[in-house]
Amino acid sequence: MLHKKHDLHAHTFMTSLPYRLRFAPSPTGYLHPGNARTALLNYLMVRKHKGTLLLRLDDTDTARSKPEFVDAIKEDLTWLGIQWDDTDCQSAHMADYMATKTTLVSSGHLYPCYETPEELEIMRKTLLARGKPPLYNRRALELSAPEIATYKAEGRIPHWRFKLNRLPVTWEDAVRGTITLDTQHISDPVMIRESGDPTYLLCTAVDDIRHSITHIFRGEDHVTNTAINIQLLEALGADPSAFSFAHFPLISGALGEGFSKRDGSLSLRSLRAEGYEPMAINSVLGTIGTSDAMQVFTDMATLASQFDLSHFGRSTAKFDKANVTLINKKIVHGLSFAEAKKHLVAYPAVDEDFWERTKANLDKISDIKHWVDSCLGTITPCISDSDFLKTAHDLLPPVGWDEETWDTWVMHLKKHTQRKGKDLFMPIRLALTGEEHGPELKNMFLLIGRKKVSERLMGLRA
């Protein structure tokens, strides 16, 4: 047993045990950036310290947990480059949770409560109306045998709460520093629902012991859960000081909005479908909320080598797609054709020459479709100066174009028209591409080819 005050302050975060961490999503929806960040930070810690990562599926919510979400979680993590060493499902251990319930009831740590959800809500609202915190009053501990018999006769089935010892719990958090929570200000948490199903808190404690987890990385919304968890671990005969905790500030969207797996907000799958590179997402998720400057990481090993818990701040960080796009663009611009080729199977016309001439204008690899259509497909030219374009057409060099052809043509155009700069190039760009911006005209010129260039300068749809 721990001392009267659960003091884990002296516990050093970096244990001498092999690092064993877990990512424990509920398969009730698709992963969003907040989930992905938790998975990534656990993985980076494992990579840096040569530990192991458990993918534990918290699937005891049988009504909302679905096999397709399990598959989606694994697919998304694999796409990000997050590798796990073991997999487990909580639904496979229901017998263990029930056995733990029996143990905790016998030791006096669990007690039955017969209030209905409606009665509990009335209690909560009454306390709030009085300006008091909505803490459970432990009325169930005072029930007489006749009262319990009456409830049972009414057909009430109890839920079971864990009896907190109402003493302060202190631990040294790797991100937030020393944390002390007084459990007299926390309601005794429900461990077994009226349905008989165990709750997250009970299952997590049992599983963390079973899997010999050494480090628990999660969001700061779990700080109160950690105080409960420490007392629960002790009640189960485990040593809470064997666990190291790190609670990261939550992240939000660019406008401060939260993420949810069930409300249609931004998901990892949607980012993937939009064509973002996994390392662009990892580069952003691995650095937001830290003192590190956002930069391009092209592999997990480099990102893991620079991962440092001491760099994390306390304020909410914003996951902005604009930053992902910026990093993604830099990654794409640095790809050789050999590296990009596996992503270009849908565009067989794209060879190395086409890739090198257009990649500087791509935010995502999938953007190349636009330039394939523009250069090799059919467009309607935008004719802004027909006389000038006719002159440009008449001065077109004959077949056999090469890298010098563009410069030669432009030189002749300047002499004949006395134009330069935007007055010279914008009418040509609009005629050849129908757009005001894009890859260098010299590159577009060669990719479009003489036949189409000739037709487009004449205003023909080609």
Salt bridges, closest charged atoms under 4 A:
ASP58 OD1 - ARG56 NE 2.90
ASP61 OD2 - ARG64 NH2 2.80
GLU75 OE2 - ARG269 NH1 3.60
GLU75 OE2 - ARG272 NH1 2.82
ASP76 OD1 - ARG269 NH1 3.48
ASP76 OD1 - ARG272 NH1 3.95
ASP86 OD2 - ARG20 NH2 3.26
ASP88 OD2 - HIS93 NE2 2.83
ASP88 OD2 - HIS211 NE2 2.76
ASP96 OD2 - HIS93 ND1 3.59
ASP96 OD2 - ARG210 NH2 2.69
GLU119 OE1 - ARG156 NH1 2.93
GLU121 OE2 - ARG124 NH2 2.91
GLU121 OE2 - LYS125 NZ 3.94
GLU147 OE2 - ARG139 NH2 2.96
GLU154 OE1 - ARG156 NE 3.07
GLU172 OE1 - HIS9 ND1 2.89
ASP173 OD2 - HIS247 ND1 2.52
ASP188 OD2 - ARG138 NE 2.61
ASP207 OD2 - ARG56 NE 3.81
ASP207 OD1 - ARG210 NH1 2.26
ASP208 OD2 - ARG22 NH2 2.93
ASP208 OD1 - ARG56 NH1 3.08
GLU220 OE1 - ARG176 NH1 2.98
GLU234 OE1 - HIS6 ND1 3.30
GLU274 OE1 - LYS321 NZ 2.82
ASP292 OD1 - HIS311 ND1 2.83
ASP308 OD2 - HIS311 NE2 3.56
ASP353 OD1 - ARG357 NE 2.84
GLU356 OE1 - LYS359 NZ 3.20
ASP363 OD1 - LYS329 NZ 3.59
ASP373 OD2 - LYS369 NZ 2.86
ASP385 OD2 - ARG419 NH2 2.38
ASP394 OD2 - LYS390 NZ 3.08
ASP394 OD1 - HIS393 ND1 3.38
GLU403 OE2 - ARG357 NH2 2.16
ASP407 OD2 - LYS442 NZ 3.39
GLU435 OE2 - HIS370 NE2 2.37
GLU455 OE2 - LYS451 NZ 2.84
